[in-house]
């Protein structure tokens, strides 16, 4: 297939000259270029407007400002088209002005080499073609990336946001609300008796019903509102610039829209209804999981009161808060988040027993669920883990305002604990906003318990790297000697490794533990991580750990958490 010729516009005023560029082009360039020639500048400019050219040649006297104006006009009309100027100007200032006007190449007529000139033209056009191809490829790549990004944010079935997309939306709305002081409300919609539809008509019909629900939501809400599918038949709506009373009204409008028209399913007509809960989203809500854990209380209230209604959760205490329902009262306290307190366990340099940092620990409301293990166990049972974990983190960080933690003569380090699920559920920028701005990020360490890993720890690697990128240190806590420990250390590359207390207790007299510790220390040293021993209760244990190469430790030898 013959290569398409380049379309070239030549404007010259000396075509009668035997050495005119138009005549030279006839002999040496016809195989590569299709030349359109004119000897009048005005005609050339009009042709430029009417046609697309790959290159423009100017063989004109440019001694006047009119010539420079012509070049500038051509650049405005065809910015990407290369311009070659052939001129006899001897004025260096004028030549500089011509070059600065945007020409691709300036050639003095007395120095014109025809063969070299054609070669330069072909080379320039080839580069231009490659640049166009590159630009097209970049645009296609950006479009593909944008499409891929949208796919990661969109629920496959209903084409509304999924949790990932909703997290991004929440982050943007938090930023906007912080700048403008606007309000943000959330509405959780849970379809009533949806399991019966799936069981009676099949999941395919159930999918059609969910799409119908989404259609009704879109017709009811504003374009600026967000719709996300957060569960099988559960949808979370974010309403920007909406106060709580307005959110209640919007939720009522949504309820009526969902229940408006019965659905004809097979031979049966089904009236679809939904129970809704409304929440005023504060700047203290740091993740979608936290919002869900709070607003589900309101949905549960709607279900308890008979379904197909809107609730705020305010009646929950009246319904379930009698003296015999202590668990219901506890759940209220955990959701409100004002029942936590912080204690600390100092971390010591074992060589001189000087405090080098504190591990900040949380305690729940007084009673049987005060200690962390019990507190988090009941939080998991009631889908409150992320909300409670974040509230504990906030409580621990706020406690750092106390004078004993702010020794200005020392660069103390502060350790806080987070569940892997909380790290995954909470956007990194929102998480970083919790940390005091007047303390360097590198003085904070996020401890992640190895006992809380689910399967292969590789799923946490990107999140750990994101924390470290922001300057935070990361520790793997409760490390033992199993195969999973070695995997997690290699995959996550922690800054700090904390040895579980059960491998520290009795190490001064148990040779097997001492030998195992030596092996662990070799692995940790090879990774370049720091070691901290937990659960030290005896002087002898501290000394043997120091002899083995463990430089830091904490435990009841120096007192209980306080």
Buried (B, 14 or more C-beta within 10 A) or exposed (E): EEEEBBBBBBBBBBBEEEEBBBBBBEEBBEEBBEBBBBBEBEEBBEBBEEEEBBBBBBBBEBBEEEBBEBBEEBBEEBEEBBBBBBBEBEEEEBBEBBEEBBBBBBBEBEEBEBEEBBEBBBEBBEEBEEEEEEEEEEEEEEEEEEEEEEEEBBBEBBEBBBBBBBBBBBBEBBEBBEEEEEBBBBBBBBBBEBEEBBEEBEEEBBEBBBBBBBEBBBEBBEEEBBBBBBEEBBBBBBBBBBBBEBBBEBBBEBBEBBBEEEBEBEEEEBEBBBBBBBBBBEEEBBBBBBBBBBBBBBBBBBBBEEBBBBBBBEBBBEEBBEEEEEEBBBBBBBBEBEBBBBBBBBBBBBEEEEBBBBBBBBBBBEEEBBEBEEBBEBBEEBEBBBBBBBBBBBBBBBBBEEEEBEEEEEEBBBBBBBBBBBBBBBBBEBBBEBBBEEBEBBBBBBBBBBEBBEEEBEEBBEBBEBBBEBEBBBBBBBBBBEEBBEBBBEBBBBBBBBBBBEBBBBBBEBEEBBEBBEEBBEBBEEBEBBBBBBBBBBEBBBEBBBEBEBBBBBBEBBEEBE
